[in-house]
Amino acid sequence: MRRLLVCCLLLCAAAVPSAAQTVQQRLPVCLACHGANGQSQTEGVPSLGAQQKFYTTVQLLMFRERMRVADPMNEMAKGLSDDDLRSFADIIAKLPAPQPPSGPVDDARMARARVLVDQNRCNFCHTPTFAGQDNVPRIADQREEYLVKALRGYKDNSRHGYDASMADVVAPISDPQILDLAYYIARVK
Amino acid sequence: MMGCKTGGLLVAVALALLGTTALAQQANNPPAAQPAAAQPEALPPGSPLIGRPADNPAAAKLAPVPSPPLAIAADKIPVAQLKAPRGFHIELYASGMPNARSMAYSPKGTVFVGSRLQDKVYAITNKDGKRQVHVLVSGLYRPNGVAYKDGTLYIAELSQISKIENVDDKINASPKPVVIYNDLPKDEAHGWKYLAIGPDNKLYFEVGQPGNNVLHDKNHGQLRRINLDGSGAEVIAYGIRNTVGFDWNPRNHDLYFTDNGRDWLSEDLPNDKLNRITKVGEDFGEPYCHQGNVPDIDFGWGHKCSDYVPPVALMGPHAAALGMKFYTGHMFPAEYRDQIFVARHGSWNRTVKFGGDIALVRLNRDGSVKSVEPFITGFLQNNNYIGRPVDVMNMPDGSMLISDDWNGAVYRVSYGNKKTAAR
């Protein structure tokens, strides 16, 4: 709760990002919500650590151009130059990769999800370690509820991908399957 | 909004209720046995990874090649590496248009450029030799297709066709396109469209198959035309996987179109096709038969390639033959007149990439194809793309423009000494 509050306060303070600020100066605002060590502690906000540069650049571009609509990112990306997008993507790629949550793991659920991963070929594009490549994001150990949100968004078309891949891939995946996939991917070792 | 998910489910439910015969009729094909179609798994999704052989390390390396998402500075665009036959010149016409795709021309000198992955249609104005790139419209959804006629720009998005009247007066006025036709599926796979206006003054566009290789319903896999006001929709050709380029032969007025072959059949098969429509309603065979003589390994059973119209030329394996135009200008030597230039975007589904060039298709007097040869090369260097051509367009002075969605650029190809070639 405290983290969420800090995140919101910083966002308010930064509601009108100044074009004069360098990427390094702006970064604390991003990391207040997304997590300074690459790992988000904020519900609904993704971890960014070790994210693919290409993917981050494309997402920031989509936020800036409102091709992907998601508060507060459209506001945050407003006015960023192409070079700013590249710089953010470079910095974010160097943050440490997120870690899976501690606590007991439901092995049966993991096994069930593993079958879904194979069936839907998630590990083809996202690679067997789920580290991603180029415009395919790292999803390994992403926040579980964020993965659910992303997959549901692709499924109901409220989130548009830069290309069509995810809209096609999630078409046959049911909501209970989305929950299992998110559970698994949030915990892959 | 009805996404492809709902469409897929509907078809699956219809299948379960009606059985295979009904589907075969729905797909506008003879009611032959369709063992693969009896299971919903045979229908969409349309991911390019569907069909990839398992446990094959060479195949595992292949995936669509993403193009740079941000604008590339003019001095970083590798125009000097592009090669044309002796006597031709290639120059950068305009840049700074990420994912520049199809082109259309206004007699006021403006070139309109659509995009597939970005949300914009660009306008390149040309006043006294000074060219300027403007964003004409933002916030569109996969506005790949553009066409121009009598002051009106037509735009084809993923699932609607719209128009902007008097567009030349609105270049910097953020005009709002008015939808004229939206009776279209919303599938992402092969949902983006090429748009062109025929000699009959109608708008032509395709509805691709909703996936790599799928048995689909009657609303996909076809070429349609509508009147300029959006009325009178008519399907004019069937059995098309995904055409992203067509034009009319100025000599016989037949429509010629490129069609991209399926992925994952093999490194060398099937070839992309150049097809020719001689009468309305012809079926070009997809997904049952590829390149006129290769029955599909899943859907070909019970079908004969001879039941479908064969291509007039093979354009190369996985070559991604996209935009094409008959050359109608007078600047190039006479041998090029009324011959076809085809932008081959280049393969991804092949270990040794193929294409990444502008091909010249030479025709015989009867409109059949004499030869296919590379004309402008250099987009592909050491098995890597440094550019990817998408569309070609005749200019009134006889030069030809080429769009490149990798560099977000348009090039101009001219011929002759500097004086002749000058714009």
Contacts between the chains, C-beta under 8 A, distances in Angstrom:
chain1	res1	chain2	res2	distance
A	54	B	66	6.5
A	54	B	69	7.7
A	57	B	69	6.0
A	57	B	70	6.7
A	58	B	69	4.8
A	61	B	69	5.4
A	61	B	70	6.5
A	65	B	118	7.2
A	65	B	119	6.1
A	65	B	138	6.9
A	66	B	119	7.9
A	66	B	139	6.9
A	67	B	118	7.2
A	67	B	119	5.0
A	82	B	70	4.5
A	82	B	71	6.2
A	85	B	70	6.7
A	86	B	70	7.3
A	121	B	47	7.3
A	121	B	49	5.3
A	121	B	50	7.6
A	121	B	52	7.6
A	124	B	49	4.7
A	124	B	52	6.7
A	124	B	60	7.4
A	124	B	63	7.7
A	125	B	49	6.3
A	125	B	63	6.4
A	134	B	66	5.1
A	135	B	66	4.3
A	135	B	69	7.9
A	155	B	3	7.7
A	155	B	5	6.3
A	156	B	3	7.2
A	157	B	1	5.6
A	157	B	3	4.5
A	157	B	186	7.8
A	160	B	141	7.5
A	161	B	188	8.0
A	162	B	69	7.0
A	162	B	117	5.6
A	163	B	64	7.5
A	163	B	66	7.6
A	163	B	117	6.0
A	164	B	46	7.4
A	164	B	188	3.1
A	164	B	189	5.7
A	164	B	191	7.1
A	165	B	47	5.8
A	165	B	48	7.2
A	167	B	3	6.9
A	167	B	4	6.7
A	167	B	188	4.3
A	168	B	4	6.8
A	168	B	44	6.8
A	168	B	45	4.2
A	168	B	46	4.4
A	168	B	47	4.6
A	168	B	187	8.0
A	168	B	188	5.7
A	168	B	189	5.2
A	168	B	211	7.1
A	169	B	45	5.8
A	169	B	47	5.0
A	170	B	5	7.4
A	170	B	45	7.9
A	171	B	3	7.4
A	171	B	4	5.5
A	171	B	5	4.1
A	171	B	8	5.4
A	171	B	44	6.0
A	171	B	45	4.5
A	172	B	5	7.6
A	172	B	8	6.9
A	172	B	40	7.9
A	172	B	44	7.9
A	172	B	45	5.9
